Amino acid sequence: MESKQKNVVIVGGSLAGLMQGIMIKRLGHDVHILEKAASLRAGQAAGITAGPEVQAFLDRFDLTHQPYSIPALGVQMINKESQKTRFFRRPMQMTAWSVLYYRLRANFDGLASELCPEPPRHSVGDGRAIFDALKEVTDVKYADSVVTVKYQGLSTGQNGELKADMVVAADGSNSKIRRAVLPGVERPYAGYVAWRGTVPERQCLDNYILGYTIPGRNGSLEPGDRLLNYVWYSKCPETSPDYAKIMTDKDGQQHHNTIPAGKIHPETWAAQKLYGTTRLASVFVELIEKTGDPFITAVSDNIVSQAVFFDQRLFLVGESLSLFRPHTALSTNQSALHCLLLEQVLTRKMNASDWEKVTLRYGRANRLLSNALGSFGLGGWPLRELGQYLYEVISQKICVPLGI
């Protein structure tokens, strides 16, 4: 790609879009992020794993240089009586979506927040950075080496458009950009849901559920101020009456993907808690009982067959390219990997075709592994998925760390 200064539009201002924006800005290009949601976001206190590429990205690009994660030695399994069984040693760094979001915002456009009150100053050589919230992208077109992104202002109702030398589609698993260039890509439901929640550490004592400690709501890493995060997987066929009931919120609206915190119907959550008392270990029953505002996600996955379009001027990244089931805990790591590799494209150390090959291989391998782990955790024997995963890894020499 040319080395001249570019006008870059990024569709989507969550973690994947912000990582790309910071990297591209630091290379001296002007970046305009269009984000459908509001600028200040709660993030549902969702816990995530900061994988090796996330750590590498922050080591290079985070100018706040503040701690952001809690170390974990590995995965300790317990039985229903809360007795320890197997232990899998795999050091990990656990953090929260909101901690990374506001850290990235501070680095991208200088947003000051409770989690990052002193954002770093603009560096010499940085390009311009604009975070444009409440803008919903409606279409993307390409002509005469220019990409045109059309959008609607959700607060004003006014339509607008931006001309770009390059567009990065980071608008997530329901990507409108992907739908425009690859209209046939579906997001099939996996047949089970993930109940998620957090409980303040001070409130607690020391089927398939996992839990880990993440930073507190103000980003604190101090014991007692932190949150205990859990993910509880539960089978629920899409054709069953239970699925429609579970995915209908307290206002009567049915959701396809996620019911946010505070919106789950009280009767639905009460029934799920009662079910948990007969199925879960006591330490997890305590977490469930003390959860104030859980949220629920219908687990799904997909991957595209192509990630670069418009004569190498449009790139799909993050979950726009590949959506993993949560079991490998590598979704955010994938976004960081895409960003670090795209930097090599922009600095002419890698061509766009090789970027596409590497990112698609990584996505295929992780999708197979996450599907296999999910099936095994819910009582299945995913021999077919594991065989495909091993073939993908060995044949392509991909290094994919095991998640949780």
C-alpha positions as CSV (number, residue, x, y, z in Angstrom):
1,M,0.0,0.0,0.0
2,E,1.1,3.6,-0.5
3,S,3.0,5.3,2.3
4,K,1.3,8.7,1.9
5,Q,-0.9,10.1,4.6
6,K,-4.3,8.5,4.4
7,N,-7.9,9.4,5.5
8,V,-9.1,6.3,7.2
9,V,-12.6,5.6,8.4
10,I,-13.2,2.9,11.0
11,V,-16.7,1.5,11.3
12,G,-17.2,0.5,15.0
13,G,-15.7,2.1,18.1
14,S,-15.4,-0.9,20.4
15,L,-12.1,-2.6,21.3
16,A,-11.2,-3.8,17.8
17,G,-11.9,-0.4,16.2
18,L,-10.1,1.5,18.9
19,M,-7.0,-0.7,18.6
20,Q,-6.9,-0.1,14.9
21,G,-7.5,3.6,15.4
22,I,-4.6,4.0,17.8
23,M,-2.2,2.1,15.6
24,I,-3.2,4.0,12.4
25,K,-3.1,7.4,14.2
26,R,0.4,6.7,15.5
27,L,1.5,6.0,11.9
28,G,0.5,9.6,11.1
29,H,-2.8,8.9,9.3
30,D,-6.1,10.7,10.0
31,V,-8.7,8.4,11.6
32,H,-12.4,9.0,11.9
33,I,-14.3,6.3,13.9
34,L,-18.1,6.0,13.4
35,E,-19.8,4.3,16.3
36,K,-23.5,3.4,16.7
37,A,-23.5,3.5,20.5
38,A,-23.0,6.4,22.8
39,S,-19.5,7.6,23.7
40,L,-19.7,6.6,27.4
41,R,-20.5,2.9,27.7
42,A,-20.9,0.6,30.6
43,G,-19.8,-2.6,28.9
44,Q,-21.9,-4.8,31.3
45,A,-18.7,-5.3,33.4
46,A,-17.9,-8.2,31.1
47,G,-14.7,-10.1,32.0
48,I,-12.2,-10.9,29.2
49,T,-8.8,-12.4,28.9
50,A,-5.9,-10.2,27.8
51,G,-4.1,-12.7,25.6
52,P,-0.5,-12.4,24.3
53,E,-1.3,-10.1,21.4
54,V,-3.4,-7.9,23.6
55,Q,-0.5,-7.6,26.0
56,A,1.9,-6.9,23.1
57,F,-0.4,-4.2,21.7
58,L,-0.7,-2.4,25.1
59,D,3.0,-2.7,25.7
60,R,3.6,-0.8,22.5
61,F,0.7,1.6,22.2
62,D,-0.7,2.3,25.7
63,L,1.0,5.5,26.9
64,T,-0.8,5.5,30.2
65,H,1.5,2.6,31.4
66,Q,-1.0,1.7,34.1
67,P,-1.8,-1.9,35.3
68,Y,-5.0,-3.3,33.8
69,S,-5.2,-7.0,34.6
70,I,-5.2,-9.6,37.3
71,P,-2.9,-12.6,36.9
72,A,-4.3,-16.2,37.0
73,L,-2.0,-19.2,37.2
74,G,-4.4,-21.5,35.2
75,V,-7.7,-23.3,35.3
76,Q,-8.8,-25.1,38.5
77,M,-11.7,-27.5,38.0
78,I,-14.0,-28.4,40.9
79,N,-16.8,-30.9,41.3
80,K,-20.4,-30.3,42.5
81,E,-19.2,-30.6,46.2
82,S,-16.7,-27.7,45.5
83,Q,-13.8,-30.1,45.8
84,K,-10.7,-29.4,43.6
85,T,-10.1,-31.9,40.8
86,R,-7.9,-31.2,37.8
87,F,-5.7,-28.1,37.5
88,F,-4.5,-26.9,34.1
89,R,-1.5,-24.6,34.4
90,R,-1.7,-21.8,31.9
91,P,-0.8,-18.3,33.1
92,M,-3.4,-15.7,32.0
93,Q,-4.1,-12.0,32.5
94,M,-7.8,-11.3,33.3
95,T,-9.3,-7.9,32.8
96,A,-12.7,-6.3,32.0
97,W,-14.2,-4.8,28.8
98,S,-14.7,-1.4,30.4
99,V,-11.1,-1.2,31.6
100,L,-9.7,-1.8,28.1
101,Y,-12.3,0.4,26.5
102,Y,-11.6,3.5,28.5
103,R,-7.8,2.8,28.3
104,L,-8.0,2.7,24.5
105,R,-10.3,5.8,24.4
106,A,-7.7,7.7,26.4
107,N,-5.0,6.8,23.9
108,F,-7.1,7.4,20.8
109,D,-8.9,10.7,21.4
110,G,-7.9,11.7,24.8
111,L,-11.1,10.9,26.6
112,A,-10.8,11.4,30.4
113,S,-12.8,9.0,32.6
114,E,-13.0,7.5,36.0
115,L,-11.0,4.5,34.8
116,C,-8.4,6.7,33.0
117,P,-8.5,10.2,34.5
118,E,-5.3,11.5,32.9
119,P,-5.2,10.5,29.3
120,P,-1.8,10.8,27.5
121,R,-1.0,13.9,25.4
122,H,-1.1,14.0,21.7
123,S,2.3,12.8,20.3
124,V,4.3,14.5,17.6
125,G,3.6,12.8,14.3
126,D,0.2,11.5,15.3
127,G,-2.7,11.8,12.8
128,R,-6.0,13.4,13.7
129,A,-8.4,11.2,15.7
130,I,-12.1,11.7,15.8
131,F,-14.6,9.5,17.7
132,D,-18.0,10.1,16.2
133,A,-20.7,8.5,18.4
134,L,-24.3,7.8,17.6
135,K,-23.6,7.4,14.0
136,E,-25.1,4.3,12.3
137,V,-23.4,3.2,9.0
138,T,-26.0,2.5,6.4
139,D,-23.9,1.6,3.3
140,V,-20.5,1.5,1.7
141,K,-19.5,2.1,-1.9
142,Y,-16.3,2.0,-3.9
143,A,-15.5,4.0,-7.1
144,D,-12.4,5.7,-8.5
145,S,-10.1,4.4,-5.7
146,V,-12.2,6.1,-3.0
147,V,-14.4,4.3,-0.5
148,T,-17.6,6.2,0.5
149,V,-19.2,5.4,3.8
150,K,-22.8,6.6,4.3
151,Y,-24.3,6.9,7.8
152,Q,-27.2,8.3,9.8
153,G,-27.0,10.4,12.9
154,L,-29.1,8.6,15.5
155,S,-29.5,11.7,17.6
156,T,-30.3,14.1,14.7
157,G,-31.8,11.8,12.0
158,Q,-29.5,13.5,9.5
159,N,-27.7,11.6,6.8
160,G,-24.0,12.0,6.0
161,E,-21.1,10.4,4.2
162,L,-17.3,10.3,4.5
163,K,-14.8,9.7,1.7
164,A,-11.9,7.5,2.7
165,D,-8.6,6.2,1.2
166,M,-9.1,3.1,3.4
167,V,-11.9,1.7,5.6
168,V,-11.6,-0.8,8.5
169,A,-14.8,-2.6,9.3
170,A,-14.7,-3.3,13.1
171,D,-18.5,-3.3,13.6
172,G,-18.7,-6.6,15.2
173,S,-20.5,-9.9,14.7
174,N,-23.6,-8.2,13.2
175,S,-21.4,-6.1,10.8
176,K,-23.3,-4.1,8.3
177,I,-20.2,-3.6,6.2
178,R,-19.7,-7.4,6.0
179,R,-23.4,-7.7,5.1
180,A,-22.8,-5.3,2.2
181,V,-19.8,-7.1,0.8
182,L,-20.7,-10.6,1.8
183,P,-24.5,-10.8,2.0
184,G,-24.7,-14.6,2.5
185,V,-22.7,-14.9,5.7
186,E,-24.9,-16.1,8.6
187,R,-24.5,-16.3,12.3
188,P,-25.9,-19.7,13.4
189,Y,-27.1,-20.2,17.0
190,A,-25.0,-22.9,18.7
191,G,-27.9,-24.3,20.8
192,Y,-26.9,-22.9,24.2
193,V,-26.8,-19.6,26.0
194,A,-24.3,-18.0,28.3
195,W,-25.5,-16.4,31.5
196,R,-23.0,-13.8,32.7
197,G,-22.7,-11.7,35.8
198,T,-20.3,-10.1,38.3
199,V,-20.4,-9.9,42.1
200,P,-18.2,-7.5,44.2
201,E,-15.4,-9.6,45.8
202,R,-16.2,-8.3,49.3
203,Q,-19.7,-9.9,49.1
204,C,-18.4,-13.5,48.7
205,L,-16.4,-16.1,50.5
206,D,-13.2,-17.1,49.2
207,N,-24.0,-28.2,33.7
208,Y,-20.6,-25.8,32.9
209,I,-19.7,-22.7,34.6
210,L,-16.4,-20.9,35.1
211,G,-15.4,-17.9,37.2
212,Y,-12.4,-15.6,37.5
213,T,-11.5,-12.3,39.1
214,I,-11.5,-9.1,37.1
215,P,-10.8,-5.4,37.9
216,G,-13.5,-3.5,39.9
217,R,-16.0,-1.1,38.4
218,N,-13.5,1.8,38.8
219,G,-10.7,-0.3,37.4
220,S,-9.2,-1.2,40.9
221,L,-7.0,-4.2,41.1
222,E,-7.0,-4.2,44.9
223,P,-8.4,-7.3,46.7
224,G,-11.9,-6.6,47.9
225,D,-12.5,-3.9,45.3
226,R,-12.4,-6.4,42.4
227,L,-15.2,-8.3,40.8
228,L,-15.9,-12.0,40.6
229,N,-16.9,-12.7,37.0
230,Y,-18.7,-15.9,35.9
231,V,-20.0,-17.4,32.6
232,W,-22.6,-20.1,32.9
233,Y,-23.4,-22.2,29.8
234,S,-26.8,-23.8,29.6
235,K,-28.3,-25.9,26.8
236,C,-31.4,-24.3,25.2
237,P,-32.5,-25.4,21.8
238,E,-33.7,-22.6,19.6
239,T,-37.0,-24.5,18.8
240,S,-37.9,-24.9,22.5
241,P,-40.4,-22.7,24.3
242,D,-37.8,-22.0,26.9
243,Y,-35.6,-20.2,24.3
244,A,-38.2,-17.7,23.4
245,K,-39.0,-17.1,27.1
246,I,-35.4,-16.7,28.1
247,M,-34.6,-14.3,25.3
248,T,-37.6,-12.1,26.0
249,D,-36.8,-9.2,28.3
250,K,-38.8,-7.7,31.1
251,D,-40.4,-5.2,28.7
252,G,-41.6,-8.0,26.4
253,Q,-39.0,-7.4,23.7
254,Q,-37.4,-10.6,22.2
255,H,-33.7,-10.4,21.6
256,H,-31.7,-12.5,19.1
257,N,-28.2,-12.1,20.6
258,T,-27.9,-10.5,24.0
259,I,-30.2,-9.2,26.7
260,P,-28.2,-6.5,28.5
261,A,-27.8,-6.2,32.2
262,G,-30.9,-5.0,34.0
263,K,-33.2,-6.2,31.3
264,I,-33.6,-10.0,32.0
265,H,-37.2,-10.8,33.2
266,P,-37.1,-11.4,37.0
267,E,-39.1,-14.6,36.7
268,T,-36.6,-16.0,34.1
269,W,-33.6,-15.2,36.3
270,A,-35.4,-16.7,39.4
271,A,-36.1,-19.9,37.6
272,Q,-32.5,-20.1,36.4
273,K,-31.1,-19.5,39.9
274,L,-33.4,-22.3,41.3
275,Y,-32.1,-24.6,38.6
276,G,-28.5,-23.7,39.5
277,T,-29.0,-24.7,43.2
278,T,-29.5,-28.3,42.1
279,R,-26.7,-28.4,39.5
280,L,-23.8,-26.1,40.6
281,A,-21.1,-26.3,43.2
282,S,-21.9,-24.2,46.3
283,V,-19.3,-21.5,45.6
284,F,-21.0,-20.8,42.3
285,V,-24.5,-21.0,43.8
286,E,-23.3,-18.2,46.1
287,L,-22.2,-16.1,43.1
288,I,-25.5,-16.6,41.3
289,E,-27.5,-15.7,44.4
290,K,-25.6,-12.4,44.9
291,T,-25.7,-11.3,41.3
292,G,-27.7,-8.1,40.9
293,D,-27.9,-7.5,37.2
294,P,-27.0,-10.5,35.0
295,F,-27.0,-10.5,31.3
296,I,-27.4,-13.4,28.8
297,T,-26.0,-14.1,25.3
298,A,-27.1,-16.6,22.8
299,V,-23.9,-18.3,21.8
300,S,-23.0,-18.3,18.1
301,D,-20.1,-18.3,15.7
302,N,-19.1,-17.7,12.1
303,I,-16.2,-16.9,9.8
304,V,-16.0,-15.2,6.4
305,S,-14.3,-16.6,3.3
306,Q,-12.8,-13.2,2.3
307,A,-11.5,-10.3,4.4
308,V,-10.1,-7.7,2.0
309,F,-12.2,-5.8,-0.6
310,F,-12.2,-2.8,-2.9
311,D,-8.7,-3.2,-4.3
312,Q,-7.2,-3.6,-0.7
313,R,-8.9,-0.5,0.6
314,L,-11.5,-2.3,2.9
315,F,-10.5,-4.7,5.6
316,L,-12.8,-6.7,7.9
317,V,-11.3,-7.1,11.4
318,G,-12.3,-8.5,14.8
319,E,-15.7,-10.2,15.0
320,S,-16.6,-8.8,11.6
321,L,-14.1,-11.3,10.2
322,S,-14.6,-14.2,12.6
323,L,-16.8,-14.7,15.7
324,F,-15.7,-17.3,18.2
325,R,-17.7,-19.0,20.8
326,P,-16.4,-17.7,24.2
327,H,-14.6,-20.9,25.3
328,T,-11.1,-20.0,24.0
329,A,-11.3,-16.5,25.5
330,L,-9.4,-15.2,22.4
331,S,-11.9,-12.8,20.8
332,T,-10.1,-9.7,22.0
333,N,-6.7,-11.3,21.3
334,Q,-7.9,-11.8,17.7
335,S,-8.6,-8.1,17.4
336,A,-5.2,-7.2,18.6
337,L,-3.6,-9.7,16.2
338,H,-5.5,-8.2,13.3
339,C,-4.2,-4.8,14.3
340,L,-0.6,-5.7,14.8
341,L,-0.6,-7.5,11.4
342,L,-2.4,-4.6,9.6
343,E,0.4,-2.3,10.9
344,Q,2.8,-4.4,8.9
345,V,0.6,-4.0,5.8
346,L,0.6,-0.2,6.3
347,T,4.4,-0.1,6.8
348,R,5.0,-2.4,3.8
349,K,6.3,-5.3,5.8
350,M,3.4,-7.6,4.7
351,N,1.1,-7.5,1.7
352,A,-2.7,-7.4,2.1
353,S,-3.1,-10.9,0.5
354,D,-0.8,-12.4,3.2
355,W,-2.6,-10.5,5.9
356,E,-5.9,-12.0,4.7
357,K,-4.4,-15.6,4.6
358,V,-3.0,-15.4,8.1
359,T,-6.1,-13.8,9.7
360,L,-8.5,-16.3,8.0
361,R,-6.3,-19.3,9.1
362,Y,-6.2,-18.0,12.7
363,G,-10.0,-17.5,12.6
364,R,-10.7,-21.0,11.3
365,A,-8.5,-22.7,13.8
366,N,-9.9,-20.8,16.8
367,R,-13.5,-21.3,15.7
368,L,-12.9,-25.1,15.5
369,L,-11.2,-25.2,18.9
370,S,-13.9,-23.0,20.6
371,N,-16.7,-25.2,19.1
372,A,-14.9,-28.3,20.4
373,L,-14.4,-27.0,23.9
374,G,-18.0,-25.9,24.1
375,S,-19.3,-29.3,23.0
376,F,-17.0,-31.1,25.5
377,G,-18.0,-28.8,28.4
378,L,-21.7,-29.5,27.7
379,G,-21.1,-33.3,27.8
380,G,-20.3,-34.1,24.1
381,W,-17.3,-35.7,22.5
382,P,-16.3,-33.4,19.7
383,L,-13.9,-35.7,17.8
384,R,-14.7,-34.3,14.4
385,E,-14.1,-30.7,15.5
386,L,-10.9,-31.6,17.3
387,G,-9.6,-33.5,14.2
388,Q,-10.3,-30.5,12.0
389,Y,-8.7,-28.2,14.4
390,L,-5.5,-30.3,14.7
391,Y,-5.3,-30.6,10.9
392,E,-5.7,-26.8,10.6
393,V,-3.0,-26.1,13.2
394,I,-0.5,-28.7,11.9
395,S,-1.0,-28.0,8.2
396,Q,-0.8,-24.3,8.6
397,K,1.7,-24.2,11.5
398,I,-0.7,-21.9,13.5
399,C,0.1,-21.2,17.2
400,V,-3.3,-21.0,19.0
401,P,-3.1,-20.9,22.8
402,L,-5.8,-22.9,24.7
403,G,-8.3,-20.6,26.3
404,I,-10.7,-21.3,29.2
